[in-house]
Amino acid sequence: MRSLAKWEEVPLFDSEEAEAAFWAEHRPDLRLMETAVAGTTEASESTTITLRMDPRMLSRIKRLARSRYLNYQSMIKQWLSERMENEVRKVNVQ
């Protein structure tokens, strides 16, 4: 599996199948993921929250994160960030 050091290495995909095939062979470098989640130094301040979750779900998330060489909290933040961007795009299109 090839590790990506820069987001510029990720191509634009013609289909979900092409994207799935790409990610099956590549993974973002841990430092790249951390900078994506943290953003700039000004945005790196964070607020602690409490989130109640089914223990089995959390266990599955942790396993997924380990398989991607990520901290599970960073991965959850990444997922939330991606979903938020998608939702914002939907609102802006309407």
NORVEN-V431562 format. One line per field, one symbol per residue. ss: DSSP state (H for helix, E for strand, L for the rest). phi: phi as a letter, one per 30 degrees, with the letter a starting at -180 (. if undefined). A space follows every 50 residues. Layout:
ss->???
phi->???
This chain:
ss->LEEELLHHHLLLLLLHHHHHHHHHHEEELHHHHHHHHHLLLHHHLLLLLL LLLLHHHHHHHHHHHHHLLLLHHHHHHHHHHHHHHHHHHHHHHL
phi->.ccccbddddddcdadddddddddcbbddeddddddddiddddddbcdbc bdbeeddddddddedddchbddddddddeddddddddddddddd
